[in-house]
Amino acid sequence: MSLVRLASGESFTPPGPADFRLPPVFGDSVFFTKPYFLLVLAALLVVWFFVATSRPSAVVPSRLQFAGEAAYNFVRNSIARDVIGSHEFMKYVPYLVALFFFILVNNYFALIPFIQYPTFSQTGFVYGLALLTWVVYNGVGIRRHGFVGYWKHQSVPPGVKGPILGLIVPLEFMSNILVRPFTLSVRLFANMFAGHLLLLLFALGGEYLILEAGNAVYIPMGVLSLLMGLIVSGLEMLVLGIQAYVFTLLTALYISGALAEEH
C-alpha cells in the first residue's frame, strides 16, 4: 500500500482501486454489495419515472408529465431518429431510452450525498451492458442481412477486391465485431473510475491535511484540496451526462450500421 510522506513524518494513504471493492452490506454474497443495490435502485427509479410521467396523460401536461416527455423526446429525436433514420428508428427507441437513463442515473449516484458511488466504476457491470448492446446490434444486422450476409457486410468493404482483402477482412472483422464492445465498455468504465478516484483524492487529502496532519502549515493546502474537489465535482456533473449520451449514441450508430445496405 503506497504512502505519501509529509515533511513532519506523518503518512497519508491515497485512495486506489481497493476503495472500489466494497464489502457486502449483509451476509457474504456479492449480490448484497452496495453496487448491486444501486444497480437495482437505478432500474427501479427509471421505471418509476416513466410510469409516473405517463399516467395520467393530459392534453395540457403537468410539470412531471412535461419532464417525462422532454426526457423521452430527447433520446427519441436527438439520438434514435437522427442516427438510425426516420423510417426504422421507433423500434429501437425503448431500448435507447432505457439505456440512456439507466446509465445516467447510475453515473449521477457518484455525486449524491450518502451514496457517492458510480456503479459503472465496476468493470463487470460495464461489460454486461456493452455485451447487451453487442447482442442487440448484431442481432439486428443478422435479421436484416442473414447470418452469412451480415458477417460479409461487416467484414468486406464494398468495391475492395483482390489480395488486399486478406488484410482488410480480418481488420474489419476485429474492428466491427470484436473490438467494439471492449472500447464501448472501457470508455464508460475509465471515466467513472478515474473521475471518482480524483474526487476521493481531493476530499480525503483535504480532510487529512486539515484534521489529521497535525501541522497548521498544511491547513491552507487542505482547504485548496477541498476547493479543487468542488471544482472537479462540477466538471464531473458534465462528464457523467456526456458519458451516458456517448454510450447511447454509439449504440444507435452501431444499430444504424447493422441496418445499412452498404458497409
C-alpha positions in Angstrom: 0.0 0.0 0.0 1.6 3.3 -1.1 2.1 6.1 1.4 2.7 9.8 0.9 5.2 11.1 3.5 4.7 14.6 4.8 7.6 16.8 6.0 6.6 16.2 9.6 6.7 12.5 9.2 3.0 11.7 9.1 1.8 9.5 6.3 -1.3 9.6 4.1 -2.6 6.6 2.2 -4.0 7.7 -1.1 -7.2 6.1 -2.4 -6.8 3.4 -5.0 -8.7 0.5 -6.7 -9.2 -1.2 -3.4 -11.6 1.6 -2.4 -14.0 0.5 -5.1 -14.2 -3.1 -3.8 -16.9 -2.7 -1.2 -17.8 -5.5 1.3 -21.3 -6.9 1.4 -23.9 -4.8 3.2 -25.0 -8.0 5.0 -24.2 -11.7 4.5 -21.3 -12.8 2.4 -22.7 -12.7 -1.1 -21.6 -10.4 -3.9 -25.3 -9.8 -4.6 -25.6 -7.9 -1.3 -23.0 -5.3 -2.0 -23.7 -1.6 -2.4 -23.0 -1.6 -6.2 -25.6 -4.3 -6.8 -28.2 -2.5 -4.7 -27.5 0.8 -6.7 -27.9 -1.1 -10.0 -31.3 -2.3 -8.9 -32.3 1.1 -7.4 -31.4 2.8 -10.7 -33.6 0.4 -12.7 -36.5 1.0 -10.3 -36.1 4.7 -10.5 -36.1 4.8 -14.3 -39.2 2.6 -14.4 -40.9 4.7 -11.8 -40.1 7.9 -13.5 -41.5 7.0 -16.9 -44.6 5.3 -15.4 -45.3 8.3 -13.2 -44.8 10.8 -16.0 -47.1 8.9 -18.4 -50.1 8.4 -16.1 -52.3 10.1 -16.4 -51.7 11.6 -19.8 -53.2 15.1 -20.3 -53.5 17.4 -23.3 -52.1 20.1 -21.1 -49.2 18.3 -19.4 -48.3 18.7 -15.8 -44.7 19.6 -14.8 -44.0 15.9 -14.2 -45.5 14.8 -17.5 -43.7 17.6 -19.3 -40.4 16.4 -17.8 -41.1 12.8 -18.9 -42.0 13.8 -22.4 -38.9 16.1 -22.7 -36.6 13.3 -21.5 -38.2 10.7 -23.9 -38.2 13.1 -26.8 -34.5 14.0 -26.3 -33.4 10.4 -26.8 -36.1 9.7 -29.4 -35.4 12.7 -31.6 -31.7 13.7 -30.9 -30.3 10.2 -30.9 -32.6 7.5 -32.3 -34.2 9.4 -35.2 -31.2 11.5 -36.2 -28.8 8.5 -36.2 -30.9 5.5 -37.3 -33.2 7.4 -39.6 -36.8 8.3 -39.7 -38.1 5.0 -41.2 -36.9 2.4 -38.7 -35.9 4.3 -35.5 -39.0 3.7 -33.5 -38.4 0.0 -33.0 -35.2 0.9 -31.1 -36.4 3.9 -29.1 -37.4 1.9 -26.0 -34.0 0.3 -25.7 -32.1 3.5 -26.3 -34.3 5.5 -23.8 -33.9 2.8 -21.1 -30.2 2.5 -21.8 -29.5 6.3 -21.6 -31.4 6.9 -18.4 -30.2 3.8 -16.7 -26.6 4.8 -17.3 -27.4 8.4 -16.4 -28.9 7.5 -13.0 -26.1 5.1 -12.2 -23.5 7.8 -13.1 -25.0 10.5 -11.0 -25.1 8.3 -8.0 -21.4 9.4 -7.8 -22.4 12.9 -6.7 -25.5 12.1 -4.5 -24.7 12.5 -0.7 -24.6 9.3 1.3 -24.5 7.3 -2.0 -21.5 8.8 -3.7 -20.6 5.7 -5.8 -20.5 5.4 -9.6 -22.0 2.0 -10.3 -20.2 1.7 -13.6 -16.8 2.0 -12.0 -17.2 -1.8 -11.6 -16.0 -3.4 -14.8 -18.4 -6.3 -14.6 -21.4 -4.1 -14.9 -20.0 -2.2 -17.8 -19.0 -5.3 -19.7 -22.5 -6.7 -19.2 -24.1 -3.5 -20.6 -21.7 -3.5 -23.6 -22.4 -7.2 -24.3 -26.1 -6.5 -24.3 -25.6 -3.7 -26.9 -23.4 -6.1 -28.9 -26.1 -8.7 -29.0 -28.7 -6.1 -30.0 -26.9 -4.6 -32.9 -25.6 -7.9 -34.2 -29.0 -9.5 -33.9 -30.5 -6.6 -35.8 -27.9 -7.0 -38.6 -28.3 -10.8 -38.9 -32.1 -10.4 -39.0 -31.7 -7.8 -41.8 -29.0 -9.4 -43.9 -29.0 -13.0 -42.9 -26.2 -14.7 -41.0 -23.6 -15.0 -43.8 -24.7 -11.8 -45.4 -24.2 -9.9 -42.2 -20.7 -11.1 -41.5 -19.8 -10.2 -45.1 -21.5 -6.9 -44.7 -19.4 -6.1 -41.6 -16.1 -7.5 -42.9 -15.9 -6.8 -46.6 -15.9 -3.1 -47.7 -17.7 -2.5 -51.0 -15.5 -2.1 -54.0 -12.5 -3.8 -52.5 -11.2 -6.7 -54.4 -8.0 -8.8 -54.8 -5.3 -9.9 -52.4 -5.8 -6.8 -50.2 -8.9 -8.5 -48.8 -6.6 -10.8 -46.9 -5.6 -7.8 -44.8 -8.8 -5.8 -44.8 -11.2 -8.5 -43.9 -9.6 -9.6 -40.6 -9.1 -5.9 -39.6 -12.7 -5.0 -40.4 -14.0 -8.1 -38.6 -11.9 -7.2 -35.5 -12.9 -3.6 -35.6 -16.7 -4.0 -36.2 -17.3 -7.3 -34.3 -14.7 -8.0 -31.6 -13.3 -4.6 -30.5 -16.5 -2.5 -30.3 -17.9 -3.9 -27.1 -14.4 -3.6 -25.5 -14.0 0.1 -26.5 -17.6 0.8 -25.6 -17.2 -0.5 -22.1 -13.7 0.8 -21.4 -14.7 4.4 -22.3 -17.5 4.4 -19.7 -15.6 2.5 -17.0 -12.4 4.6 -17.3 -14.3 7.9 -16.9 -16.3 6.7 -14.0 -13.3 5.2 -12.2 -10.9 8.0 -12.8 -13.4 10.8 -12.0 -14.4 9.2 -8.7 -10.8 8.4 -7.8 -9.9 12.0 -8.3 -12.8 13.2 -6.1 -11.7 10.7 -3.4 -8.1 12.0 -3.6 -9.1 15.7 -3.2 -11.7 15.0 -0.4 -9.6 12.6 1.6 -6.4 14.5 1.1 -8.0 17.8 2.1 -9.6 16.2 5.2 -6.2 14.7 6.2 -4.3 17.9 5.8 -6.8 19.9 7.8 -7.7 17.5 10.6 -5.1 14.8 10.9 -1.7 16.1 9.7 -1.2 17.9 13.0 0.5 20.9 11.4 -1.2 24.2 10.8 1.1 24.8 7.8 -0.8 22.2 5.8 -4.3 23.7 6.5 -4.3 26.1 3.5 -3.3 23.2 1.2 -6.1 21.1 2.7 -8.6 23.9 2.0 -7.3 24.2 -1.5 -7.6 20.5 -2.0 -11.3 20.6 -0.9 -11.9 23.5 -3.2 -10.4 21.6 -6.1 -12.7 18.7 -5.1 -15.7 21.0 -5.5 -14.4 22.2 -8.9 -13.9 18.6 -10.1 -17.4 17.8 -8.8 -18.8 20.5 -11.1 -16.8 19.1 -14.0 -18.0 15.6 -13.2 -21.6 16.7 -13.5 -20.9 17.4 -17.1 -18.8 14.3 -17.7 -21.3 11.9 -16.2 -24.1 13.1 -18.5 -21.8 13.1 -21.6 -20.7 9.5 -21.0 -24.4 8.4 -20.8 -25.0 10.3 -24.1 -21.9 8.9 -25.8 -22.7 5.3 -24.9 -26.2 5.6 -26.2 -25.2 7.5 -29.3 -22.6 4.8 -30.2 -25.2 2.1 -29.7 -27.5 3.9 -32.1 -24.6 4.2 -34.6 -23.9 0.5 -34.4 -27.6 -0.3 -34.9 -27.7 2.1 -37.9 -24.5 0.5 -39.3 -26.0 -3.0 -38.9 -29.2 -1.9 -40.8 -27.4 -0.1 -43.6 -27.4 -1.8 -47.0 -23.8 -0.8 -47.6 -20.8 -1.1 -45.3 
